[in-house]
Amino acid sequence: MIWWQVALVLVGAYLLGSFPSAYIAGKLKSGVDIRTVGSKNMGTMNSVYSLGFGWGLAVLLCDLAKGAIPVLVARWLGMTDIIQFLAGLIAILGHNFPIFLKFKGGKGGATAIGATSAFIPWIWVISFPIFLLIMLIIKVPTISYGIAMVSFPIIGAIMYKGTNIWWFTLVYILIPYLWYIPRLIEMRKKGGSWKHVFIRKSVKDRF
C-alpha cells in the first residue's frame, strides 16, 4: 500500500461526499437552494417533500453512492479495513461539510447508510423491513430510519464476529444522530410535545 494512493482515495472520498446532490436537484427542479426550504436540510426527505418523490429518490441514490463508492474503491485497491472505514467516514463528513457549498451541508444519514452497506450488504435484507414496520407505526420517515440504523452495529457484531465492522458502523451512524439533535429540538418546539415529534397521523404531517 503506497501512501499517495491512500491520500488520493481519502481526498477523493471527501470530494465525492461533498457532491451536493440535493442542492443541484433543487436548482434543477425549482431554482431554489434546498437549504432554504422545508426543514432546510440537504438530504433525501427534505428533497422528497420540497421537490417531489422522483427528485428525492435521485438524491437518495446519489447520497448512498457517495458513501459506498469510496469504501469499495479502497477495498478494490487492496487497502486495509481501517483505510476503507476512513474512506467512508470522510465521505460522510464531506456530505456534512461540502467544500462546494462553503461547508454547509446535510446530516449524513443516507451517506452513512451507503458506507455501511459497503461493509454489511445484509442491512437491506434486515434493516429495511424494520424501517418499513416502524414507518407504518409512527409515520415519521427520518426517525424510522434512525431507529432502524441501530441494527447496523448489531448485525455487524453478529454476522462478522472477530472484525471491526460493528464499531465502524457504530461510528458512521453516530454522525447523523448528533447532527439531528437540533432538528429534534426544533420539531419539539413546533409540535408542542415529544409525542407529536415521534408519532404522527400521517407522513405528510410535517413541521
LOFIRO-539471 format. One line per 8 residues: number of its first residue (from 1); their letters; for each residue x, y, z of N, C-alpha, C. Coordinates in steps of 0.02 Angstrom, whole numbers, m for minus. Layout:
N
NUM	A	X:Y:Z:X:Y:Z:X:Y:Z ~ ...
! end
This chain:
207
1	MIWWQVAL	42:m60:0:0:0:0:44:62:0 ~ 34:106:m48:75:166:m56:38:226:m27 ~ 76:269:8:44:324:45:5:371:m1 ~ 32:383:m62:m2:431:m105:m68:403:m131 ~ m72:336:m137:m135:305:m157:m187:313:m102 ~ m165:304:m40:m210:313:17:m235:385:19 ~ m188:432:11:m206:503:12:m255:519:m44 ~ m244:491:m102:m288:503:m159:m358:476:m146
9	VLVGAYLL	m362:417:m117:m427:387:m101:m465:429:m50 ~ m430:452:2:m462:491:54:m484:560:30 ~ m442:592:m10:m461:657:m38:m520:647:m86 ~ m516:594:m126:m571:579:m172:m636:565:m134 ~ m631:531:m76:m690:517:m35:m722:581:m11 ~ m681:629:10:m708:693:33:m742:731:m24 ~ m709:733:m82:m738:770:m139:m803:737:m163 ~ m804:670:m164:m866:636:m184:m921:648:m133
17	GSFPSAYI	m902:644:m68:m951:658:m16:m978:729:m19 ~ m936:775:m43:m956:845:m48:m1003:859:m106 ~ m1009:811:m152:m1053:822:m210:m1123:839:m186 ~ m1148:899:m198:m1211:922:m168:m1273:901:m208 ~ m1289:838:m204:m1343:810:m246:m1410:845:m232 ~ m1427:855:m169:m1491:887:m153:m1492:960:m176 ~ m1436:994:m168:m1431:1064:m190:m1440:1069:m265 ~ m1407:1025:m302:m1412:1025:m375:m1483:1008:m396
25	AGKLKSGV	m1514:959:m362:m1583:941:m378:m1630:1000:m368 ~ m1620:1037:m314:m1662:1095:m300:m1655:1149:m354 ~ m1594:1159:m377:m1582:1210:m429:m1612:1187:m495 ~ m1605:1123:m511:m1631:1098:m574:m1707:1097:m575 ~ m1737:1077:m519:m1810:1070:m516:m1846:1137:m510 ~ m1824:1178:m462:m1862:1239:m447:m1819:1302:m444 ~ m1754:1295:m453:m1710:1353:m448:m1702:1378:m377 ~ m1713:1332:m328:m1708:1352:m258:m1648:1319:m224
33	DIRTVGSK	m1626:1349:m171:m1574:1319:m128:m1612:1275:m78 ~ m1602:1209:m83:m1638:1162:m40:m1628:1177:34 ~ m1575:1213:50:m1560:1229:120:m1601:1287:146 ~ m1644:1315:103:m1686:1371:124:m1760:1354:124 ~ m1778:1292:108:m1848:1272:106:m1860:1210:150 ~ m1923:1200:169:m1940:1142:209:m1902:1141:275 ~ m1871:1085:289:m1832:1077:351:m1762:1108:344 ~ m1747:1134:284:m1683:1165:269:m1624:1116:271
41	NMGTMNSV	m1640:1052:269:m1588:1001:268:m1572:979:197 ~ m1509:971:183:m1487:950:116:m1485:873:112 ~ m1545:843:119:m1548:771:120:m1609:744:82 ~ m1618:679:88:m1670:645:49:m1740:667:66 ~ m1759:667:130:m1828:680:148:m1848:751:132 ~ m1804:799:144:m1821:868:126:m1828:874:50 ~ m1789:836:13:m1795:837:m60:m1862:807:m82 ~ m1883:753:m49:m1947:722:m65:m2005:771:m53
49	YSLGFGWG	m2004:801:6:m2058:847:24:m2057:911:m17 ~ m1998:937:m32:m1992:1002:m64:m1989:998:m140 ~ m1963:942:m167:m1953:937:m239:m1995:883:m273 ~ m2019:835:m234:m2057:780:m263:m2022:713:m254 ~ m2060:659:m259:m2033:592:m245:m1976:574:m292 ~ m1985:587:m357:m1934:568:m406:m1867:602:m392 ~ m1869:666:m378:m1807:702:m363:m1777:678:m297 ~ m1821:665:m248:m1796:639:m184:m1763:572:m191
57	LAVLLCDL	m1792:528:m234:m1762:462:m246:m1693:470:m279 ~ m1688:516:m326:m1623:528:m359:m1571:552:m309 ~ m1591:596:m264:m1546:620:m212:m1525:563:m166 ~ m1573:520:m148:m1558:463:m105:m1506:417:m137 ~ m1515:400:m200:m1469:355:m235:m1399:386:m239 ~ m1396:451:m253:m1332:485:m257:m1296:484:m189 ~ m1335:500:m137:m1304:503:m70:m1283:434:m45 ~ m1320:383:m62:m1299:315:m44:m1234:298:m79
65	AKGAIPVL	m1230:314:m144:m1170:300:m183:m1110:338:m156 ~ m1121:399:m133:m1066:439:m106:m1033:405:m46 ~ m1072:367:m7:m1043:331:49:m1013:265:30 ~ m1044:229:m16:m1022:162:m33:m961:161:m78 ~ m958:205:m128:m905:203:m178:m835:210:m148 ~ m822:258:m104:m754:264:m76:m731:201:m40 ~ m777:169:m3:m760:108:33:m743:53:m17 ~ m783:45:m68:m773:m8:m118:m710:4:m158
73	VARWLGMT	m695:67:m174:m633:82:m211:m572:64:m169 ~ m574:83:m105:m518:67:m60:m509:m8:m54 ~ m563:m45:m52:m560:m118:m48:m532:m147:m113 ~ m554:m121:m169:m531:m144:m235:m456:m133:m242 ~ m431:m80:m212:m359:m66:m215:m319:m105:m163 ~ m353:m146:m125:m318:m189:m76:m299:m155:m12 ~ m332:m100:5:m315:m63:65:m346:m96:126 ~ m319:m80:184:m341:m112:246:m412:m92:264
81	DIIQFLAG	m442:m129:311:m509:m114:334:m512:m43:364 ~ m460:m24:399:m459:43:430:m461:97:377 ~ m424:89:324:m425:139:269:m493:140:237 ~ m523:81:227:m591:78:199:m640:115:245 ~ m633:103:310:m676:138:358:m667:213:354 ~ m604:236:351:m590:307:347:m618:338:283 ~ m615:300:229:m642:325:165:m717:338:172 ~ m753:291:203:m824:302:214:m838:359:262
89	LIAILGHN	m799:363:315:m808:416:365:m797:485:335 ~ m745:491:296:m729:555:264:m782:574:213 ~ m810:525:179:m865:539:132:m925:567:168 ~ m941:539:227:m997:564:267:m984:636:289 ~ m924:648:313:m906:716:334:m905:764:275 ~ m888:738:216:m890:779:156:m962:801:141 ~ m1009:756:151:m1079:773:141:m1101:827:190 ~ m1079:821:252:m1098:869:304:m1062:936:297
97	FPIFLKFK	m999:933:272:m960:994:264:m933:998:192 ~ m977:1009:143:m956:1008:73:m915:1070:54 ~ m859:1059:24:m815:1114:4:m849:1157:m50 ~ m894:1127:m88:m927:1163:m142:m982:1211:m118 ~ m1002:1205:m54:m1056:1247:m27:m1034:1280:38 ~ m971:1300:41:m944:1335:99:m955:1296:164 ~ m949:1229:158:m951:1182:214:m1018:1180:251 ~ m1072:1198:215:m1139:1195:244:m1179:1141:208
105	GGKGGATA	m1181:1081:236:m1214:1025:202:m1271:995:241 ~ m1278:929:234:m1333:894:266:m1313:861:330 ~ m1349:808:348:m1337:774:411:m1302:707:402 ~ m1298:682:341:m1258:623:327:m1292:556:334 ~ m1359:555:342:m1393:492:353:m1386:443:296 ~ m1406:464:235:m1403:418:178:m1331:400:161 ~ m1285:446:167:m1215:432:153:m1188:381:203 ~ m1208:387:266:m1188:338:317:m1216:269:301
113	IGATSAFI	m1278:267:277:m1308:202:258:m1270:172:199 ~ m1251:214:151:m1213:190:94:m1146:161:115 ~ m1110:196:158:m1045:172:182:m1053:107:220 ~ m1106:104:261:m1118:43:300:m1134:m16:254 ~ m1175:m4:202:m1194:m58:157:m1135:m87:120 ~ m1081:m48:112:m1021:m74:80:m988:m126:124 ~ m997:m120:190:m970:m169:237:m1021:m224:252 ~ m1085:m204:256:m1138:m252:276:m1196:m247:227
121	PWIWVISF	m1191:m281:170:m1248:m279:122:m1313:m306:152 ~ m1306:m346:205:m1365:m377:236:m1412:m325:268 ~ m1390:m263:276:m1435:m214:307:m1498:m204:265 ~ m1492:m215:199:m1550:m205:156:m1601:m261:166 ~ m1578:m318:186:m1624:m375:198:m1654:m372:267 ~ m1615:m349:316:m1637:m350:386:m1664:m282:408 ~ m1626:m229:396:m1643:m163:423:m1699:m128:384 ~ m1702:m139:319:m1753:m105:280:m1824:m126:301
129	PIFLLIML	m1837:m191:312:m1904:m210:337:m1918:m178:406 ~ m1866:m171:447:m1875:m139:512:m1898:m66:502 ~ m1865:m33:456:m1883:36:439:m1956:41:417 ~ m1977:m4:372:m2046:m2:346:m2096:m15:402 ~ m2080:m62:447:m2126:m77:502:m2134:m17:549 ~ m2078:15:566:m2082:73:610:m2119:130:576 ~ m2107:138:511:m2141:190:473:m2217:181:476 ~ m2240:119:470:m2312:106:473:m2342:126:540
137	IIKVPTIS	m2300:121:592:m2325:136:660:m2322:210:676 ~ m2264:242:666:m2256:311:689:m2263:362:633 ~ m2254:341:570:m2263:384:511:m2215:444:510 ~ m2154:433:535:m2102:485:533:m2041:455:498 ~ m2030:468:434:m1977:434:396:m1908:440:427 ~ m1888:500:445:m1820:510:469:m1807:473:534 ~ m1854:477:580:m1846:442:644:m1850:367:633 ~ m1891:346:585:m1897:274:571:m1831:245:547
145	YGIAMVSF	m1798:280:500:m1735:251:476:m1681:261:529 ~ m1688:313:571:m1640:322:626:m1642:264:675 ~ m1703:242:691:m1710:184:736:m1685:121:702 ~ m1701:113:638:m1679:53:602:m1602:50:599 ~ m1570:107:597:m1497:109:594:m1463:80:656 ~ m1500:77:711:m1473:47:773:m1454:m26:759 ~ m1488:m57:712:m1475:m128:697:m1408:m138:661 ~ m1380:m85:631:m1318:m93:592:m1261:m123:632
153	PIIGAIMY	m1240:m92:688:m1184:m122:725:m1202:m190:755 ~ m1266:m200:771:m1287:m265:798:m1279:m319:745 ~ m1301:m304:684:m1291:m352:629:m1217:m364:617 ~ m1178:m310:620:m1105:m317:610:m1073:m361:662 ~ m1094:m354:725:m1065:m394:780:m1084:m467:773 ~ m1145:m480:751:m1169:m550:746:m1141:m585:684 ~ m1143:m551:627:m1126:m583:564:m1052:m580:547 ~ m1015:m533:578:m944:m525:562:m903:m527:626
161	KGTNIWWF	m911:m581:664:m875:m589:727:m800:m587:716 ~ m765:m557:763:m693:m553:758:m667:m499:712 ~ m712:m455:688:m691:m400:646:m709:m333:679 ~ m687:m280:648:m701:m213:674:m765:m182:644 ~ m800:m220:604:m856:m192:566:m910:m162:611 ~ m922:m194:668:m976:m170:711:m963:m99:734 ~ m900:m84:753:m887:m16:777:m877:33:720 ~ m857:8:661:m856:52:602:m926:82:592
169	TLVYILIP	m976:37:591:m1044:59:577:m1073:100:635 ~ m1051:85:696:m1073:124:753:m1051:197:746 ~ m988:207:727:m963:275:716:m1001:309:659 ~ m1013:272:606:m1050:301:549:m1118:328:570 ~ m1156:288:608:m1224:310:623:m1226:365:677 ~ m1173:369:717:m1171:421:768:m1169:491:738 ~ m1140:497:679:m1134:563:647:m1203:593:631 ~ m1246:558:593:m1313:588:582:m1353:595:645
177	YLWYIPRL	m1344:549:694:m1380:556:757:m1363:623:790 ~ m1299:639:795:m1278:701:828:m1303:762:789 ~ m1300:757:723:m1321:814:681:m1397:825:684 ~ m1434:772:702:m1507:777:701:m1536:804:766 ~ m1495:808:818:m1520:831:883:m1551:901:880 ~ m1518:951:848:m1550:1017:843:m1618:1015:807 ~ m1623:972:756:m1686:966:719:m1741:937:764 ~ m1724:888:807:m1773:860:853:m1799:913:901
185	IEMRKKGG	m1753:955:926:m1772:1008:973:m1818:1058:938 ~ m1801:1074:875:m1843:1120:836:m1913:1091:826 ~ m1917:1026:809:m1982:994:798:m2022:992:863 ~ m1987:982:919:m2022:982:984:m2054:1050:998 ~ m2020:1103:981:m2047:1171:993:m2107:1184:947 ~ m2102:1162:884:m2156:1174:837:m2216:1129:850 ~ m2202:1067:869:m2255:1018:879:m2290:1024:945 ~ m2256:1054:995:m2287:1063:1060:m2277:1006:1108
193	SWKHVFIR	m2254:948:1083:m2243:891:1127:m2197:840:1093 ~ m2164:799:1133:m2120:748:1105:m2162:694:1070 ~ m2224:684:1094:m2267:634:1063:m2280:651:990 ~ m2291:714:975:m2304:735:906:m2241:729:863 ~ m2183:733:895:m2120:725:858:m2111:653:835 ~ m2128:606:879:m2113:536:866:m2171:496:838 ~ m2232:521:845:m2290:486:818:m2336:537:785 ~ m2350:526:720:m2392:573:684:m2451:537:650
201	KSVKDRF	m2500:577:630:m2559:549:599:m2546:524:528 ~ m2500:558:493:m2483:537:425:m2412:560:409 ~ m2385:532:355:m2317:550:333:m2314:624:313 ~ m2370:650:288:m2372:720:265:m2376:769:323 ~ m2389:745:383:m2393:788:442:m2322:806:462 ~ m2299:864:440:m2228:881:447:m2220:954:468 ~ m2168:966:509:m2155:1035:529:m2080:1045:536
! end
